[in-house]
Amino acid sequence: MDGNPILVWRCGDSDTQQWVVRADGGLQVQGGCMVASALVEWGGCDGTANKVWQATANGELRNPASGLCLTAPSLNYDVQFTLAACAATELQIWALPTAPRITTPVPQQSVTGTAVSLALGVTYSGGPAPTVTATGLPPGVTASGTTLSGTPTTTGKYTVSVRAQSASGVATASFVWLIVTPGAPGLIIHPGSGDCVDAGGPNRTLWLFRCNYTNAQMFTLRADGRIEVGGHCVLPLGGGTASGTQVGTAPCGSTDAAQLWTVESGNALRNTASGLCLTAPNPTGLAGLYLGSCSGDTWALPVRA
């Protein structure tokens, strides 16, 4: 009802606290807007000057018609907001609802017949929770809230588009989700960068490159402990076993122990001959992979054959 007081109260999830920042500068809740009067009250939304609020660099909410700022007389509950000269005191600093944001997922990889669950990084500040939708999902995977889950049924490369929409704005993001059969060649993804291991480096070295799903990025984790790509196997180059030795590929040989790798806890890749692990350069990019500490990089791996 017009004229209802707007009060200081403990924060909760009540509809009476779900504010929306309108394009005309109004602050809306339950179909009505915050009105600058002798005291601050609730009224109709029509964009008039006493219903417009501007966020200042200090975090105040200033009503330009009066030149005064939204003020809580105290932090006690059940007191009505008022207007006062803008002074950036603790009783005048407010955090407005913001448009949602989506942290774009790194490329994803899953196998048919195995359940998956991917939590999307959707954040927002204040106001009603955004509605999240996703299109282009692999068959068998559905969206529920901010989680994509299910059991993929069909192989392929799927471009997934995610949209988070609230009254305060819209955010979108997209990523590729590769679905393969168990034991089939797949990507070795560096979760920190979202880049993929690529066998196309100089002199058959491995490097990190943006994921492009070419044959140079499709690795098979063989049952005999070897990692195969394009008919060659991954190993430290030059027979090296020291930290810093570059890693590349050579023809697969059944007697070459340097080609054997084990998947450690957390998906580190340990080279059996050296006891060291596949390591990415820092910063990542077009630079070669090498042997390093097993307390470092972990990887998103294909399922072993």
N, C-alpha and C positions, 0 to 999 in steps of 0.2 A: 504494500500500500504506500502511495506517495506520502513522504514526510516521515516514514519510519526512521528511527535513529540508526546510524552505523556505529557499532560498538567495538571496543577492544575485547577480545576473547581468546581463550586458548586455541591454538591451531589444531584442526582436525580435518576430517574428510567430508564434512557436511556440505550440502549443496549451497548453503548460505556463505561458504568461504571460497567457492570456486569462481574466481574472478577471470574475466576476459578483457584484454586490452583491445579496444575497438579502433578501427581505422580513423575515426573522427576524433580520437583522443579521449574518448569516454572510457570509464572503467565499469564494466557491466557484470551483474550477478543476478541470476534468477529473472532475467528479462528486464531489469531496471538498472539504473546507473547511479553512480556516486555524485551527489549534488553539493556544491559549495554554497552554504548558506551561513546564517549566524552560527549554527552548528552543522556538522556534516551529516547528510541524510540520504535516503534512497528515493529515487524518483524516476520518471520516464526518461527514455533515451532519445534525444533529438538533436544532439550536437551543439546545443546552445552553450554560450561562453561559460556559464557556471557549472557545466558538466564536462569541461575539458581539463585534462591533467597532463602536465609535462614532466617527464623524469629529468632531473638535473644531473650534472656530472657527479654531484656529491651523494646521489641516491635519494634526494628529496622528491616529493610529488607536489609540483607547483601549479596552482590554478591561475592561468594568465589573466583572467578577468579581474581578480582581486589582487594578484601579485603575492598572495600568501600561500603557505605550504600546509599540507595535511599534517596534523599534529595529534599525538596521543597525549591527553593531559597528564596521564601517568600510565604505568604498566599494570595497574590493577584491572581486574576483569570488570565488565559491565559499566564502563564509563564511555561516554559518547565522544567520538572524534570531533576535533575543532580545527580552526584555521589559526595560524600564527605567522609572524614574520619568519622568513626562511633563515635558519641559523645552523643547519646541519647538525643539530643535537641528536642524541640517540633516540629521542622521541619523534624524530622527523625522517629517519632513514628507513627505506622500504625496498624490498626486492620484488619486482614485478614478474608476472608470468612471462615466460619467453617461448618463442617458437621451439618445437622439438628439434633435436639433433640426432643424427644417425652416424655412428662410427662404422665406416664401410668395412665389411668383413674382408679378410684376405681370401684369395681363391680357396675353394673348398673341394674336397675329394672324398668320395664315399664309395662303398661297394654295394652291389645289389644284394638284397636279402638280409642286410644287417641294419638294425634300427639306428637312427641318427637323431640328434637333438642339438640345434644351434641356437644359442641365445643371442639375440640382436642387441647391439649397444645403442638403445634408444634412451635419450635423456631429455628432460624438460624441467622447467622451474615454475611451479605454481599453476593454478588453473586446472581444468579437467585433464585427465590423462589423454594423450593422443590416441587416435584410432590407427592401428598399424595394419597394412595390407601388403601382400606380396604376390607377384605374378611371375610366370616363367619357371615355377618350381618343378623339380624332377617329379615324374609320376610316383605317387606313394607318399609324398611329403606335403604337409599342409602347414598353414600358419595359424597359430593360436596366441593372441596377445603379442608379446615380443619374442616368441619362440617358434622356430621352424623345426618340425619333427615328423617322424614317420619312418617307413622302411622303403627305400628306393627300389623300384621294380624294373626300371628300363635304363640301359646304358645310354650315354650321350653326354654332350657338353651343353649345359643349360645356363642361359643368362637370366639371373634372378633380379627383378626390380622390386625394391622395398620402398614404401611410402608411409610416412608418419604424419598425420594431419590432426591439428587441434584448432580451436578458434583463434589461437595466437599465431598460427602459421603452418607451413608445410616443409618437410624435409624429405629428400629422396636419396637413394643410393642404389648401386647395382654391383653385382659380382658374378663370377662364373663358378658353377658347381659341376664338377666332373664326376660322372658315375661310371664305374667300371665293374667288371666281374672279378670275383676273388682270384688272385694270382695273375691277372692281366697287367700289362705294363701301365704304369701311372706316374704321377708327378712326385718329386721330392721337394716339398715346399718349406721355405724358411719362414716360420710363423712371424718372426719379428719384423720382417720387411715385406712379406707377401710375395717375394721373388722365388723363382724356381732354379734348381740345379740344372745346368745346361752343359751338354758335352761338346758344344761348339767352340770352346776356347782355343787359343793358339796352341799348336802342337799337341792336340788332343787333351788339353787340360780341361778340368771342370771349372765352371764359374757360375756366379749367380746372374740371372737375367730375368727380365719380366716374363711372366708365364705366357707362353704362346702356343703350347700344346703340340709342338712339332715333335718329330721322331727323336730329336736330340734331347728332349726333356722327358721322354717316356721310358722309365726304368722298370726293370723286373727284379724283385728280390727273390732270387732263386733258392730252392730248398737246400742246395749245397753250400749256402753262405755267400755266394757271389752276387754282385749287383751288375746286371747286364743292361746295356743300352746300345742299340744299333749293331748287335753282334759282337761288341767288345765288352770287357769287364773293367770295373773301377778298381784302381790300386794306387798306392803311393808311387810317384814316378822315380825312375832311376834306382829302384830297390831301397830307397831311403826309409829310415825308421825314426828319424829325429823330428822333434817338434819344428814346424815350419816347412816340412817337405811338401811340395806341391802334389796334388792329387789329380789324376787323369784317367785315361783308359788305355787298354792294350788288348790284343786278342786274348780271348778267354783260354786259360790253360788249367787242366785238372790237377796239375802238380804244383802250381804256383800259390804258395800259402799267403803271399802278399795280397791276393785277390779276395781273401776271406774277411767277412765283416759280421759282427753280431749287433743285434738291436738291443741296446741297454735300456735300463729304466728311464722313462721319459722320452724314449725314442732318440737317444744319442746313437750314432753309428760308430762302433769301435772297430778299428782295424786289428785283426788278430795278430799279425806279425809284429806290429809296433806297440800295441797296447794303447795307442792314441786314437783320437776321434776326429771325424770329419768336422772341419771348422770353417765358418764363413768369415770373410774379411770384415773389418769394422772401420769406417762405414761400409755397408754393403753396396754392391753395384758391380760394374764390370771389372771384377778382380778375381783372381783365382782362389779356389778352395785349397786347404792345406790340412796337415795333421796338427792337432792341438790338444789341449786339455779336455778330458771327458766331463769336466764340470761346466763346460760352456754350452755350445749350441745343441739344440734338439730340433727334430724335423718332423713334418707331417709326411708319412710314408705310404707307399702302396702296400697292399696286403700281400704277404709272402706267398709264393706259389706252393 
